Amino acid sequence: MTSSVSGIQPSVLRWARESQGYSLEDVAIHLRRNIAEIMAWESGDATPTYAQLETLAYSLYKRPLAVFFLPSPPPEMEVKQEFRTLPDFELDQLATDTRYQIRLAHAHQISLRELNEGVNPTPHKIFWDIQLSEKDNVQKAAASVRQYLEISLAVQSAWNTSDEALKAWRNAVEGVGIFVFKHSFKQKSISGFCLADEEFPVIYLNNSTAKTRQIFSLFHELAHLLLKVNAISKFDNSYIQHLPQREKRIEQFCNALAAEFLMPSADFSIQLELLTEINDPSIHALARRYHVSREAVLRRILDRGLVQQTYYETKVKQWAEESGNGGSGGDYYATQSTYLGERYLQLVFSKHYQGRLTLEQVADYLSVRAKSVAGLEEMMLRKTVSA
């Protein structure tokens, strides 16, 4: 007979169920157990087995396993209080999956704090050293970020593929103290979000989009963090017009900084002068030079008044219809490795090798089942050897 798990807090079990809107009967039906047994778990008269707790955490309540061992339910801020860069009507329309990803990002922040004993070990933290205002000069701000990351435009343009570029940018951003996580959002309109923090800010990207879109989103969210702002971002920028003035300026600044960082004005002007015509091939060539989307390039051209709004909208619609899914697929372990990132995997497994984390704790920090840990470890070691 499988033994029950000790250390689970009944109040947390009840909170997790109620916060997802499930009744006791709902849980009993899902687990195919008697409702009296579920009631006993929440009263403290009994506890679930480890397998049952995994099912509750991952399949039903969508919570990291570690949450259920906390002494009390963790405080959770309402999205309308936490995120001000989306209008209320957009926040009301956030999908359950998106809300889950936000909770998971908070859980990753807690994990980072625990694994690092509360102190970010990165020697140079960009979010400490560069603090921006939405009133700053965009070109100067973008130049300071590039200088801090120590990646020149020559290096950027020498990357062969957008996949190589995204990996390099992700490593650069994580190298200055910000962990970058990814997931394939079910709500396709969301490009990503970020959570500011004094020690462990995180960026979360929608992995179901093209690599070039993820690159732009990465620096859009980085701009938010340098402004000390939590944010959720969408691909369709029309929501910006519905924001209060300060939040509108913030979103416009973040878009402008990401564009200026990836396509510096001085170089962009030179490249435009070399063109004989603005058309699909020339736009594609610029997109390849900077490893950004054709839409981002054309937007920069539009902002200079070199094409009409109708042309821009027509091309963006055409490209959207042509584009495929940019997300990972097939190999579960490769996908999870991409989501979590090599730096986070190495952090968790290094604590395991030091004897400071059990197999179950490793699984909890990685938000996977214990049986999946070995596959993720193999994937991490394979990437380390090939690097």
C-alpha positions, 0 to 999 in steps of 0.5 A, a space after each residue: 500500500 502506498 504511504 501518505 505524504 507528511 507535511 502537507 498543510 490542509 489549509 493550503 489544500 483547501 485554498 488551492 481547490 477554492 482558488 481554482 473554483 473546484 468543489 469537493 465533489 469536482 475533486 472527488 470525481 476527478 480523482 475517482 475517490 470518495 468525497 469523504 476522503 477529500 474532506 479528510 485531507 482538507 480537515 487534516 484527518 488524512 493525507 493524500 499519497 505522493 501520486 495523488 498529490 502530484 495529480 492534484 498539483 499538476 493536473 487539477 490545481 496547476 500549482 507547484 508541488 512545494 506550495 502544498 508544504 508551505 505553512 499557510 496559503 501564499 499571498 497572491 495579488 490580483 492581476 489588476 493590482 499586479 499588472 498596470 500595462 494592460 487595460 482592465 478589459 484585457 486583464 479580464 480576458 486573460 485565459 486560465 492558462 495565462 494565469 497559471 503561467 503567471 503563478 508558475 513564474 512567481 513559483 520560479 521566483 520563490 525557487 530562485 530565492 530558496 536555491 540561492 539563499 535569497 541573494 542573486 549570485 550574478 556579479 553584475 546585475 543590470 536591473 541594479 546598474 541601469 534604472 530607466 524612466 519612460 522619459 529617458 532618451 531611447 537611443 541613449 538608453 538602448 546604447 547603455 543596455 547594449 554596452 552592458 550586455 557587451 554584444 556589438 552589432 557586428 556580433 549580432 549580425 554575424 549570427 547565422 540563424 534567429 535560433 542562434 540569436 535567441 539563444 545568445 540573447 537569452 544567455 546574455 540577459 541571464 548572464 546579467 541576473 535575469 532568469 528567462 523562462 518560456 512556455 507555449 501559451 494557449 492564449 496566442 495573443 500574449 507575447 510574454 510578461 515579466 515580474 520585477 524583483 529586487 533580487 530575482 526578476 524574471 522574464 517569461 516568453 511565449 514559445 509558440 511564436 517565431 524566434 524573431 518575435 521572441 527576441 523582440 519580446 525579450 527586450 520589450 520585457 527587459 525594458 519593463 524590468 529596467 523601469 521596475 514595472 510588472 507587465 503583460 504584453 500582447 502582439 497587437 499594440 492597439 491596447 496601448 491606446 486604452 491605457 492611462 497616460 503614464 502606462 501608455 508612455 511606458 508601453 511606447 517607450 518599451 516598444 521603442 527601446 526594443 526596436 532601437 536596441 535591436 536595430 540601432 538608428 545609425 546603422 538602420 539609416 545606413 542600410 536604408 540608404 543602400 536600398 534601391 527599393 523597399 520591397 519584400 526582398 529588402 525587408 527580408 534582408 534587413 530582418 536577417 541582418 538584425 534577426 528580427 521579424 519583417 514586421 519589426 523592420 517595416 514598423 521602423 520604416 513606417 515610423 520614418 514615414 517611408 511607407 504608408 500605414 495601409 502598406 504596413 497593415 497589408 504586409 503584416 496581415 500577409 506575413 501573419 497568414 504565412 507564418 507557422 508555429 514557432 514552438 518546440 514540439 515532439 521531444 518532451 525533455 527538449 521542450 521542458 529544457 527549453 522552457 526552463 533554460 539551461 542556467 536554471 536546470 544547472 542551478 537545480 541539479 548542482 544543488 542535487 549533486 551537492 546532496 542538498 536536494 532530494 529527487 522529489 525536491 528536484 522534481 518540485 523545483 522543475 515542476 515535473 513529475 519525479 519520473 521525468 527528472 532523469 530525462 531532464 538531467 540527461 538533456 542538460 548533460 547532453 547540452 553541456 557536453 555539446 556546448 
